[in-house]
Amino acid sequence: MKTLSLLKALLVVVLSIGGCSSRYIIHPEQVIVHSGGGVISAAITGSGNFKKTKTEQLKTLSISGTVENIDDGYLVQIWFFEENKLDESQRVEGNYFGNRTQEIQTSVLLHKNEPIVLGGIDSNVVRIEIR
């Protein structure tokens, strides 16, 4: 009889722990965008916003937007901008074609750690993920 009571008590404890842990959802902490040879990530604030600009010698990457928890994942509204500056070796003699830029503004449904392709130009594919 004591064994049965002990098993019932243990079952109640296990079920209550499982019930409590299901209330704690681990939300994503950052948005990561891969573009060609560049990567940029931004922290997601408590209000769901993110924004970051990363400037290197010949490349500038910018992302901003919002992340909203919905039933089947996270709705990410994102603006992405990339500028690749041409150095002297990339210019044709006597002609300057300017810098190469691409911009994407869209909304996507994401799940944590599952990257998707947003688009791209030529072989420069832009992927996004949340972690």
C-alpha positions as CSV (number, residue, x, y, z in Angstrom):
1,M,0.0,0.0,0.0
2,K,2.9,2.3,0.8
3,T,4.4,1.6,-2.5
4,L,1.2,2.6,-4.3
5,S,1.0,5.9,-2.4
6,L,4.6,6.6,-3.1
7,L,4.1,6.0,-6.8
8,K,1.1,8.3,-6.8
9,A,3.0,11.0,-5.1
10,L,5.9,10.6,-7.5
11,L,3.5,10.8,-10.5
12,V,2.0,14.0,-9.1
13,V,5.5,15.6,-8.8
14,V,6.6,14.5,-12.3
15,L,3.4,15.8,-13.8
16,S,3.6,19.1,-12.0
17,I,7.2,19.6,-13.1
18,G,6.3,18.9,-16.7
19,G,3.3,21.2,-16.5
20,C,5.5,24.1,-15.2
21,S,8.3,23.6,-17.7
22,S,5.9,23.8,-20.6
23,R,5.1,27.4,-19.6
24,Y,8.6,28.5,-20.3
25,I,9.1,29.1,-24.0
26,I,12.6,29.9,-25.1
27,H,12.2,32.7,-27.6
28,P,14.9,33.4,-30.2
29,E,17.6,35.9,-29.1
30,Q,19.1,36.9,-32.5
31,V,18.4,37.3,-36.2
32,I,21.3,36.1,-38.5
33,V,21.6,37.0,-42.2
34,H,24.1,35.3,-44.5
35,S,24.9,37.1,-47.8
36,G,27.6,36.0,-50.1
37,G,30.7,36.1,-48.0
38,G,29.2,38.3,-45.3
39,V,27.3,37.5,-42.1
40,I,25.4,40.0,-39.9
41,S,23.5,39.3,-36.7
42,A,21.4,41.5,-34.4
43,A,20.0,40.9,-30.9
44,I,16.3,40.8,-30.6
45,T,15.1,43.2,-27.9
46,G,12.4,42.4,-25.4
47,S,9.9,44.2,-27.5
48,G,10.8,42.1,-30.6
49,N,12.8,44.7,-32.5
50,F,16.3,44.2,-34.0
51,K,18.7,46.5,-35.8
52,K,22.4,46.4,-36.8
53,T,24.8,47.8,-39.3
54,K,28.2,46.2,-40.0
55,T,30.8,48.1,-42.1
56,E,33.9,46.5,-43.4
57,Q,36.5,47.8,-45.8
58,L,34.6,47.0,-49.0
59,K,31.1,45.9,-47.7
60,T,28.3,47.3,-45.6
61,L,25.5,45.2,-44.3
62,S,22.4,46.5,-42.5
63,I,19.4,44.7,-41.1
64,S,16.4,45.9,-39.1
65,G,12.9,44.7,-38.3
66,T,10.6,42.9,-35.8
67,V,10.0,39.4,-34.6
68,E,6.6,38.3,-33.4
69,N,5.7,35.0,-31.8
70,I,2.7,33.5,-33.6
71,D,1.0,30.0,-33.4
72,D,3.3,28.2,-35.8
73,G,6.6,30.0,-35.4
74,Y,7.8,33.6,-35.6
75,L,6.7,36.2,-38.0
76,V,9.9,38.2,-39.0
77,Q,9.5,41.5,-40.8
78,I,12.9,42.4,-42.1
79,W,14.7,45.0,-44.1
80,F,18.1,44.0,-45.4
81,F,20.6,46.2,-47.3
82,E,24.0,45.3,-48.7
83,E,26.5,47.5,-50.5
84,N,29.7,46.2,-52.0
85,K,32.2,48.9,-52.8
86,L,34.2,48.4,-55.9
87,D,38.0,48.7,-55.4
88,E,40.3,50.0,-58.1
89,S,40.9,46.5,-59.6
90,Q,37.2,46.0,-60.2
91,R,36.8,49.2,-62.3
92,V,37.1,49.2,-66.0
93,E,39.6,51.7,-67.4
94,G,38.0,55.1,-67.7
95,N,34.7,53.9,-66.4
96,Y,33.3,53.8,-62.9
97,F,30.2,51.7,-62.6
98,G,29.5,52.6,-58.9
99,N,29.0,50.3,-56.0
100,R,26.8,47.2,-56.1
101,T,23.8,47.2,-53.8
102,Q,20.9,44.9,-53.1
103,E,18.0,45.5,-50.8
104,I,15.3,43.1,-49.6
105,Q,12.2,44.1,-47.5
106,T,9.8,41.2,-46.7
107,S,7.9,39.2,-44.0
108,V,8.6,35.6,-43.5
109,L,7.5,32.8,-41.1
110,L,10.5,31.3,-39.4
111,H,11.2,28.5,-36.9
112,K,14.3,28.6,-34.7
113,N,17.5,27.2,-36.3
114,E,15.8,26.7,-39.7
115,P,17.3,29.1,-42.3
116,I,15.4,30.0,-45.4
117,V,16.5,31.8,-48.6
118,L,15.2,35.4,-49.0
119,G,16.6,35.9,-52.5
120,G,19.7,37.3,-54.1
121,I,21.5,38.5,-57.2
122,D,23.6,36.2,-59.3
123,S,25.4,33.8,-57.0
124,N,25.0,36.1,-53.9
125,V,22.2,34.3,-52.0
126,V,20.7,35.9,-48.9
127,R,19.6,33.5,-46.1
128,I,18.0,34.4,-42.8
129,E,17.6,32.4,-39.6
130,I,16.7,33.0,-35.9
131,R,18.4,31.4,-32.9
